[in-house]
């Protein structure tokens, strides 16, 4: 289940990044004036942690890896093309934005733990 959760977190991270231009109108989701990016990150962390709450700290890393993969692929697919001067700054910003994923993941793990305890007590 851990591998499935890691892959799911990576896919969600890549999807959050790839969907940003269509949802916000901005290529980079942190440039949007909406709360799309932090809410999407919290939701993704919570979804994965509900499935596998024991390693909730790992899912924000997987979400970040998925976003990084999407950035690398999409920087050569959609304009502006190629790596630019701001790429290192973007990677630092991406790492900082792991915090909302961690918050969502911790909340999801807590909810998952409570639900599992309630279901186990009914048996």
N, C-alpha and C positions, 0 to 999 in steps of 0.2 A: 504494500500500500504506500510505503514511503516513496518509492520511485514514481508511482503514479501521481502522487501529490506534488512531487518536485517538478515533474513534467507539466502538470496542470498549472502550477504557479508560473513556470516559464512561459507557457502559452498565454496565460492571462496577462502577464507583463508585456509580452510582445503585442498582444491585441490592444492593450491600453495605449501603447505608443502609436501603433499603426492607425488606430481609430481617431486619434486626436485631431487631425485636419478636418475630418468629416463631422466631428462633434463640436469642436471649438473654433474651427477656422484657422487654427495655428498649427504649424508644423511641430513645434515643441510644446507639449502639453503644459509646461510650467509658464509659458507665455500667455496663456489664456486668462481672461478676466473672470472666469467662472471657477467654481470649486470642483470642476470635473476631475482634475488630476488627483488631489488628495482623497476625494470620496471614492474614486475608482481604485486607488491603491489600498485604502482601508477595506473596501468591499472584497477585493481580490484576496487580501491577507486573511480576512475573516472566513471566506468561502473555503480556502484550502485548509485552514486550521480547524474548521468544523469537521473535515474529513480525517485529518491526522493531527490531533491536538498535542501529542507528546513532544513534537519538535517544532513548536510554533515559531521559534527564533530562526529556523532555517528557511521558512517560506518567504520572508522579505528578501533574502539573498537570492532565492530562485526567481522572484519577480524582477529583481534588478538585473539578473543575468538575461532573462527574457527580453527586457527592455533594451539592454546593451546589444543583444543580437539583432533586434529590430532596427536599432539606430544604425548599426554597421551595414545591414542589408539595404535599408531604405536610403541611406545617404548616397548610394550609387544609383538608386532607382528614380527618386523624385528630386526635383531641383530644391535648393542649390546642390550641385553635384560635387562629390568628393569631400575630403576631410578639410576643415578650415582651422583657423587660428583658435576658435572657441571650443574645439573638441575636448581639450583637457578640462576646461571650466565646466563643460556639460557633464563630464564624467563625475566631477566633484559634486555638482548639483544633483545628479542622479543618486549618488551615495547618500546625500543629505535627505533626499526624498524617500529613503528606505524607512524613515521614522513613521510616516503614516501607515505604511505596510505593517510595521511591527506593532503599532497600536491596534490596528484591525485584526492582526493575527493573534495578539494576546486576548483581545475580546472574544474572538471566535473560539479560541482554545478554552477560555473560561466557560462560555456557553456550551460548548461541546462536552466539557467535563461535567457540568451540572446536568445536562440532558442524559448523559450516560449513567450517572449516579441515580437519577430518577427512574430510568428504565430498569436498571439493575435491582433497585429496591422493590420494584413491582413484581419481580419474578419469584 
